[in-house]
Amino acid sequence: MKGWMGKIRAFCLLGLTAFVLSACGKENLTALDPKGYGAEQSFNLIILTTVVMLFVLVSVLIVYTIVLIRYRKKKGQENYIPKQVEGNKTLETVWTVIPIILLLIIAVPTVTATFNLADNSAASDSLNVQVTGNQYWWHFNYEGQEIQTSQDLYIPVGEKVYLNMKSSDVIHSFWVPTISGKMDVNPENENTMYIEAKEEGVYWGKCAEFCGPSHSLMDFKVIAVSQDEFDQWVQDMQNVDPEAEPEKAVAQEGQGLFQEKNCMSCHAIGSSPAQVGPNLTNFGDRSKLAGVKDLNKENLKQWIMDPESIKPGNKMTGNYPEVSEDEAGKIAEYLMQLQPSDVTPESAGKE
């Protein structure tokens, strides 16, 4: 009895832990609160499959309970052998047909949703973005707009945005659970999907395919804004002057060090297609550093001096001259002032 009580307590503790942890997470990083067409399709399929599985579970439990009670060994039947029944066409037909019907109930909506989400017939009349997956960051090239940016993908709310995705290294998977499903990002071929946000806001995205030691840190954001705000953002990004001199003297020194330390060989500011490292055109407008750390001067200095401590396995480590703390601070000042637009993650969805 004591052994069983211990197992019951352990099971209850495990269940309680799972229940508590199920509430952990970030806002707009869940497939259970859909705010886009793709996410709604996925959510509906989740509900459908859950209902089907619960139906199967309840049915099996009911049959199991009836058989357990009705046909249990009774007192005085220790040597009783029940009637041996072999073959029952009706029963075999039932338990063959019912699973087929249940599979069709799941398969038909799934296949229909898959083809709907793969439909690119409206791509030529919509915004197209070339998405490149890299270890461990994302690059976005707005086709026909002369805009290059990284980590933060700005889109107009209520509009289909077609993403043409390819990897520069290993297989990644693009996933913004609140507004879309997943799509593999391969080095050999280009995959296309569209996303459509129904509400303004900031939606968190993840790489959903293991791609190396910092796979879990390969976060990004989709910022959905009104059409007017998006048009303003596009204009602001297109008007960026990569050679513009900062107002503050310390930022000016940082700009010089940025060039002196050969940072421009990997990072671009403006519409340059260079993709060795993330595009930094609107770096100061971001809310996160390397996708995961709060963007502030101290964290940025740490990243510049020792990026490996934040994202193990990144390609920046060891590919630039040594930087002192003072030099890192000046470069940080320069990067933090790269704020070309008033349309930012913080302003998304706000009046």
Secondary structure, 3 states (H helix, E strand, C coil): CHHHHHHHHHHHHHHHHHHHHCCCCCCCCCCCCCCEHHHHHHHHHHHHHHHHHHHHHHHHHHHHHHHHHHCCCCCCCCCCCCCCCCCCHHHHHHHHHHHHHHHHHHHHHHHHHHHHHCCCCCHHHCEEEEEEEECCEEEEEECCCCEEEECEEEEECCCCEEEEEEECCCCEEEECCCCCCEEEECCCCCEEEEECECCCEEEEEEECCCCCCCHHHCCEEEEEECHHHHHHHHHHHHCCCCCCCCCCHHHHHHHHHHHHCCHHHCCCCCCCCCCCCCCCCCHHHCCEECCCEECCHHHHHHHHHCHHHCCCCCCCCCCCCCCCHHHHHHHHHHHHCCCCCCCCCCCCCCC
